[in-house]
Amino acid sequence: LVRPQAMDGTGFLGQAGQDVYHLKDDDLYLVGTSEVALAGYHMDEIIEADRLPLRYAGFSPCFRREAGSHGKDTRGIFRVHQFDKVEMFSYVDPADSEAEHRRLLDWEKQWLTSLGLPFRVIDVATGDLGSSAARKFDCEAWIPTQGKYRELTSTSDCTEFQARRLSIRMRDG
């Protein structure tokens, strides 16, 4: 459960707002990704530059309405309303954002390779990005029973979008 400020600050109340579950009596949201809680962890803070990068991992149950799916992938495990998810999240100097994004992608590729899964990396088109991402890579694994590649992981570079909206600042030492 997260507060509205974290949901709004991460951009998840914008174009995907219809996909989130809101508990009106408590004014809290069920997260669709632990990214929201990890991003909000340092909300309204000033982080000393010499402490960066700060890297976190989160594992949480996630909840999504999948309002826009309209019957797409509703059979099986691809479009479900509740699932568990692991999330990697980094706070970095903005100048290091692109390198950290590549580092996260490399970790995902190492993991998929260690599992022996055939996969490909997609550099997601700008028009398919969420409101917070400046760039996103999806790792898609081959699913023989479906005869196609399906997204297993993704990594986004949000540059300063979430930091600005959550009032997270960096102070040079």
N, C-alpha and C positions, 0 to 999 in steps of 0.2 A: 504494500500500500504506500502510495506517495501523495504528497500535497500538490495542489494545483500549480503552485509556483514551479515545481520541478517538471511537471508535465508540459507546461507552457514554455518554460525556459529551454527545454530540449527540443521543442518544435513538434511535440506529439499531439498537441491539441489543434493543430492547423489542418492541413489537408487530410490527415488520417484521424481526425477527431471523432468521426462516426464509428471507428473501429475499437474505441476504448470503453471499458466499463467504469462508470462513475457511481460511487456510493453517495447519493445526494444528502442523506441524513448526516453523514460524517464529513462531507466534502473531501473525500479521498478517492484516489483512482487505483484500480488494479492495473499493474504494469503489463505491457505487452513485450517488454524487454527490460532486463536489469540495468541497461544503459541509463535509464531515467534516474534510478537511485544512485548509481555510481557518479553520474554527472552532478547530481544535487548534493553529493557528499561534502563538497567544498563551496557550496553556494554562499555568497556574501563574504568570501574570504579573500585575503591577499596572501599569495603563496610566494615565499622567497625563491628567487631564481636558482639559488644553489641547492634547493631541495628537489629540483626537477631533473629527470622526469619522475612523476609519480605514476606507478602502474598498478592497476587493480584487476582482479577477476571476480566476477559475480556468478553465482548459480542460483536461479530462482524459478519458481513456477511463473508462467506467463499466461496472460489471458487476452484474447483478441476476438472481436465479434466477426471479423472477416466479412464485413458488410458488403464489400464490393465484389465478392467472389461469385455471386449469382450462380451457384451450382458448379463452378469450376473447381475441380480437384476436391470435391466434397466426399469422395469415397476413399477410404484408406487413411494415411497419416499426414497428408500434405496440408489440408485445410481443417484444422481442429481449433476449438475454442480455448483449450487449456493444454499446455505442454511445458516441459522443463527446458531451460536453455542456459548455456554458459556464455558469458560475455567478458571480453577483454576491453579495458578502458584505460586510456593514458591521458595524463595532464602533462603537456610539454610546452616549452618555449615556442611561440608561434613560428619562429625561424626553423624549428626542428620538426614541424608538423608533417611535412611530406616524407621525411626520412622515417619518422615513427610509423606512419601509415604503411610504408613498405615493409618495415620490420614486423608489424602485425600480420601483414599478408604472408610474409616468409614463414612465420610460425604456423599459420593455417596450412600452407602448402606442405611444410614438414610433417604436420600431423596427418594430413590426408595421404601423403606418400608412405608414412609409417604403417598405415592401415592397408596399404596395397591397393587403394582405390584408383581407378583411372579417373582423372579429373581434368578440367580446363578452367582457366581464369578468364572472366569476362570483365572488361573495363566498361562499367555501366554508362549508358548514354545519359547525357545531361538531362534530357526530358523525363527520364525514369528515376531521377534522384529524388529523395525526400527533401523537405524544406531545409533541413540542417546540413546536408552533405554537400561539399564542394566537389568531392570525387568519391567513387565507391567501386570496389572490386567484389565480384561474386565468385566463389569457387563452386563449380558445378561438378558433381560426380555422375558417372554413367550408371543408370539404373536399368539393368538388362530386362527386367520384367515389363518396363514401360517403353523400352526401346529409345530412350532419350536421356539427355543430361538434365539433372535437377539441382537446384541450389541447395548446398549444405551449409556453407558459411558465407559471410560477407564482412567486409571491413570498410568503414567510411572515414574520410577525413573531413571533419566538420570545421576545420580551421578555427576561427574565433567566434563562430555563430553562437554556440551554446555558452561559452565563457562570458560573452557580453550580456546575453539574456539572463544569465544566472549570477551576474556580478562577481565573477571570479577573475581576479587580477593577479598579475605577476609583478613583483618588485625586484629590480636588479640590485644585487648585493653590493 
